[in-house]
């Protein structure tokens, strides 16, 4: 696919930009752009120094939509002009000219006021004439005693509860969970697109290989390198949960791949759907 550059328009649309030379030559400081790097599997959101808040907000939304087009295994990486990553600078062909600081000359420095220096504090207030007050016998004013005398035991740091919380995450066997998922029959008309196991996300990637002039397409599970922050609504996806011994092992997001137009749609009650699910699970065992 190569690299693609999209300009963020004020009306919320995008326009693909083409450059005969380096990509940096088409980047303007008062605009925002979305760059798709196929080799790096990244979607960059480049924000110019003089770009407005509206363009940055629209760019954040459009970069996520473009990521949805190229694949969930692509990572969205924001870039501010003048603070770009080395991979991005190499991608666009060097640093942009904007954002370079200038020297401050002697005549530009603020002039110092004439006359004797003015003290920051009044001379009579430099020293407290009354000194530090001492608490009465048997009283403990906050800060008057050291921590050793105030606390008879160690401070609670939450290590025990935190280790218990993270205990489930340390015993995740990816290969074993994937084997269980493969043994479960895929519903008709659906295909697996995204899997969440523990704190990691995995996407299904299609790889095309050519052998003796014939193309062979294989699907592999690839770990998503960087999961962007935010709230996402899985529209047009059907989640499927794999649980065992009271614990959730994995969550699959299934995508409908099509349905024959002449297919007869059956409407079932919740009771019938539950019976079918129990029957499927028993047959799988």
C-alpha positions as CSV (number, residue, x, y, z in Angstrom):
1,X,0.0,0.0,0.0
2,X,2.9,2.4,0.8
3,X,2.2,5.7,2.5
4,X,-0.9,7.9,2.3
5,X,-1.4,11.5,3.5
6,X,-4.8,13.0,4.3
7,X,-5.5,16.7,5.0
8,X,-8.1,17.4,7.7
9,X,-10.6,19.9,6.3
10,X,-12.6,22.3,8.5
11,X,-15.9,20.7,7.6
12,X,-14.8,17.4,9.0
13,X,-13.9,15.7,5.7
14,X,-10.4,14.6,4.5
15,X,-8.6,15.1,1.3
16,X,-5.7,12.9,0.1
17,X,-2.6,14.8,-0.6
18,X,0.1,13.7,-3.0
19,X,3.8,14.8,-3.1
20,X,6.4,14.2,-5.8
21,X,9.2,14.8,-3.2
22,X,9.4,14.4,0.5
23,X,6.2,14.3,2.6
24,X,7.5,17.2,4.7
25,X,7.2,19.5,1.8
26,X,3.3,19.3,1.8
27,X,2.9,19.6,5.6
28,X,1.7,23.1,6.6
29,X,2.0,24.4,10.2
30,X,-1.6,25.7,10.3
31,X,-3.1,22.3,9.3
32,X,-3.5,18.8,10.6
33,X,-2.8,15.6,8.6
34,X,-3.3,11.9,9.0
35,X,-0.4,9.8,7.6
36,X,-0.8,6.0,7.0
37,X,2.5,4.1,7.2
38,X,1.8,0.6,5.9
39,X,5.3,-0.7,6.7
40,X,5.3,0.6,10.2
41,X,1.6,-0.5,10.7
42,X,0.9,3.0,12.2
43,X,-1.5,5.8,11.6
44,X,0.1,9.1,12.5
45,X,-1.9,12.2,13.4
46,X,0.4,15.2,12.7
47,X,-0.6,18.5,14.3
48,X,1.0,21.7,13.1
49,X,2.1,24.4,15.5
50,X,-0.4,26.9,14.3
51,X,-3.3,24.5,13.8
52,X,-6.5,25.3,15.6
53,X,-8.3,23.2,18.3
54,X,-11.1,22.2,15.9
55,X,-8.7,20.7,13.4
56,X,-7.0,18.7,16.1
57,X,-10.3,17.4,17.5
58,X,-11.5,16.4,14.0
59,X,-8.1,14.8,13.3
60,X,-8.4,12.7,16.4
61,X,-11.7,11.3,15.3
62,X,-10.8,10.8,11.6
63,X,-7.5,9.0,12.5
64,X,-9.5,6.4,14.4
65,X,-11.9,6.0,11.5
66,X,-9.0,5.6,9.0
67,X,-7.5,3.0,11.4
68,X,-10.7,1.1,11.2
69,X,-10.3,1.0,7.4
70,X,-6.7,-0.2,7.3
71,X,-7.0,-2.7,10.2
72,X,-7.2,-2.9,14.0
73,X,-3.6,-4.0,14.2
74,X,-2.5,-0.4,13.1
75,X,-1.6,1.9,16.0
76,X,-2.7,5.6,16.1
77,X,0.3,7.8,17.1
78,X,-0.2,11.6,17.6
79,X,2.7,13.8,16.5
80,X,3.2,17.5,17.4
81,X,5.2,19.6,15.1
82,X,8.7,20.1,16.5
83,X,8.4,17.0,18.8
84,X,8.2,14.2,16.3
85,X,9.4,10.6,16.8
86,X,12.5,9.5,14.9
87,X,10.4,7.0,12.9
88,X,8.1,9.8,11.8
89,X,10.9,12.1,10.8
90,X,12.4,9.4,8.7
91,X,9.0,8.7,7.1
92,X,8.4,12.3,6.0
93,X,12.0,12.8,4.9
94,X,13.5,15.0,7.6
95,X,12.4,17.7,10.1
96,X,10.0,20.4,9.2
97,X,11.4,24.0,9.1
98,X,8.7,25.4,11.5
99,X,9.2,25.4,15.2
100,X,12.9,26.4,15.3
101,X,13.7,28.8,18.1
102,X,15.6,32.0,17.5
103,X,18.4,33.6,19.5
104,X,17.6,36.3,22.0
105,X,19.7,39.4,21.4
106,X,21.0,41.7,24.1
107,X,18.7,44.6,23.1
108,X,15.7,42.2,23.4
109,X,16.4,41.3,27.1
110,X,14.2,43.2,29.6
111,X,15.9,46.2,31.1
112,X,16.9,46.1,34.8
113,X,15.3,48.7,37.1
114,X,17.6,51.5,38.3
115,X,18.3,52.2,42.0
116,X,18.9,50.0,45.0
117,X,17.3,46.5,44.9
118,X,13.9,46.3,46.5
119,X,13.7,43.6,49.2
120,X,11.1,40.9,48.5
121,X,10.1,40.7,52.2
122,X,9.7,43.5,54.6
123,X,12.7,43.7,57.0
124,X,10.4,43.3,60.1
125,X,8.9,40.2,58.6
126,X,12.1,38.3,57.8
127,X,12.2,36.8,61.3
128,X,9.3,35.7,63.4
129,X,9.6,37.6,66.8
130,X,7.5,35.0,68.6
131,X,9.3,31.9,67.4
132,X,7.8,28.5,66.7
133,X,4.9,27.7,69.1
134,X,5.3,24.6,71.2
135,X,2.3,22.3,72.0
136,X,1.0,21.9,75.5
137,X,1.9,18.7,77.4
138,X,0.1,15.7,76.2
139,X,-1.2,17.4,73.0
140,X,-0.1,16.4,69.4
141,X,-0.6,19.3,67.0
142,X,-0.3,18.1,63.3
143,X,3.4,18.3,62.3
144,X,4.7,18.9,65.9
145,X,5.9,15.4,66.4
146,X,7.9,13.1,64.1
147,X,6.2,10.2,62.2
148,X,7.9,7.6,64.4
149,X,6.1,8.8,67.5
150,X,2.8,9.1,65.6
151,X,2.7,5.7,63.9
152,X,3.2,2.5,65.8
153,X,3.3,0.3,62.6
154,X,4.1,0.5,58.9
155,X,1.9,2.6,56.6
156,X,-0.6,0.7,54.4
157,X,0.6,0.6,50.8
158,X,-1.9,-1.8,49.3
159,X,0.7,-4.3,48.2
160,X,-1.3,-7.3,49.4
161,X,-4.5,-6.4,47.6
162,X,-2.7,-5.3,44.5
163,X,-0.8,-8.6,44.2
164,X,-4.1,-10.5,44.6
165,X,-5.6,-8.4,41.9
166,X,-2.8,-9.0,39.5
167,X,-2.5,-12.7,40.3
168,X,-4.9,-13.7,37.6
169,X,-2.9,-11.8,34.9
170,X,0.3,-13.6,35.6
171,X,-1.0,-17.1,34.8
172,X,-2.5,-16.4,31.4
173,X,-1.4,-19.0,28.8
174,X,-2.0,-17.5,25.4
175,X,-1.5,-20.7,23.4
176,X,-3.8,-22.7,25.6
177,X,-6.6,-20.1,25.3
178,X,-6.2,-19.9,21.5
179,X,-6.4,-23.6,21.3
180,X,-9.7,-23.5,23.2
181,X,-11.0,-20.8,20.9
182,X,-10.1,-22.8,17.8
183,X,-12.1,-25.8,19.2
184,X,-15.2,-23.7,19.4
185,X,-17.3,-23.7,16.3
186,X,-17.6,-20.3,14.6
187,X,-21.2,-19.2,14.0
188,X,-22.3,-19.3,10.4
189,X,-21.9,-16.0,8.7
190,X,-19.3,-14.6,11.1
191,X,-15.5,-14.3,11.3
192,X,-13.1,-13.5,14.1
193,X,-11.7,-9.9,13.9
194,X,-10.4,-9.0,17.4
195,X,-9.5,-11.0,20.5
196,X,-8.9,-9.6,24.0
197,X,-6.9,-11.8,26.3
198,X,-5.9,-10.4,29.7
199,X,-4.6,-6.9,29.2
200,X,-3.6,-7.5,25.5
201,X,-5.5,-7.3,22.2
202,X,-4.9,-9.5,19.2
203,X,-6.2,-8.9,15.7
204,X,-6.6,-11.2,12.7
205,X,-4.1,-10.3,9.9
206,X,-4.3,-11.5,6.3
207,X,-1.0,-12.3,4.7
208,X,-0.7,-12.9,1.0
209,X,2.1,-15.1,-0.4
210,X,2.8,-15.9,-4.0
211,X,3.9,-19.4,-5.0
212,X,4.5,-20.3,-8.6
213,X,2.3,-17.5,-9.7
214,X,-0.6,-18.4,-7.4
215,X,-1.6,-16.2,-4.5
216,X,-2.2,-17.8,-1.2
217,X,-4.0,-15.9,1.6
218,X,-3.4,-17.0,5.2
219,X,-4.8,-15.5,8.4
220,X,-2.7,-15.1,11.4
221,X,-3.2,-13.8,14.9
222,X,-1.1,-10.7,15.5
223,X,-0.7,-8.8,18.8
224,X,-1.8,-5.1,18.6
225,X,1.3,-3.1,19.4
226,X,-0.3,0.0,20.9
227,X,-3.9,0.2,22.0
228,X,-5.1,3.9,21.8
229,X,-6.7,5.4,24.8
230,X,-10.4,6.3,24.7
231,X,-13.9,4.8,24.7
232,X,-14.9,2.7,21.7
233,X,-18.3,1.4,20.6
234,X,-18.0,-1.9,18.8
235,X,-20.7,-1.2,16.2
236,X,-21.4,-4.0,13.7
237,X,-19.5,-6.5,15.9
238,X,-20.9,-9.3,18.0
239,X,-18.9,-10.0,21.2
240,X,-18.4,-13.6,22.4
241,X,-17.0,-14.4,25.9
242,X,-15.0,-17.5,26.8
243,X,-15.2,-18.1,30.6
244,X,-14.0,-21.0,32.7
245,X,-14.0,-21.7,36.5
246,X,-15.6,-18.3,37.1
247,X,-13.0,-16.4,35.2
248,X,-13.2,-14.6,31.8
249,X,-10.4,-16.0,29.6
250,X,-11.0,-14.2,26.4
251,X,-13.5,-11.9,24.6
252,X,-13.9,-12.2,20.8
253,X,-15.3,-9.6,18.5
254,X,-17.0,-11.4,15.6
255,X,-17.9,-9.6,12.3
256,X,-20.7,-10.6,10.0
257,X,-19.3,-11.5,6.6
258,X,-22.6,-11.5,4.8
259,X,-25.9,-13.3,4.5
260,X,-27.7,-14.7,1.5
261,X,-30.5,-12.4,0.4
262,X,-32.9,-15.4,0.0
263,X,-32.0,-16.7,3.5
264,X,-35.0,-17.2,5.7
265,X,-34.7,-15.3,9.0
266,X,-35.8,-17.2,12.1
267,X,-37.0,-15.3,15.1
268,X,-36.5,-17.2,18.3
269,X,-37.5,-16.4,21.9
270,X,-34.9,-15.9,24.6
271,X,-35.8,-19.3,26.0
272,X,-35.1,-21.0,22.6
273,X,-31.8,-19.2,22.2
274,X,-30.7,-20.2,25.6
275,X,-31.6,-23.9,24.9
276,X,-29.6,-23.8,21.6
277,X,-26.5,-22.3,23.4
278,X,-26.6,-25.0,26.1
279,X,-27.0,-27.7,23.4
280,X,-24.0,-26.3,21.5
281,X,-21.8,-26.3,24.6
282,X,-22.8,-29.9,25.5
283,X,-22.1,-31.1,21.9
284,X,-18.7,-29.3,22.0
285,X,-17.7,-31.3,25.1
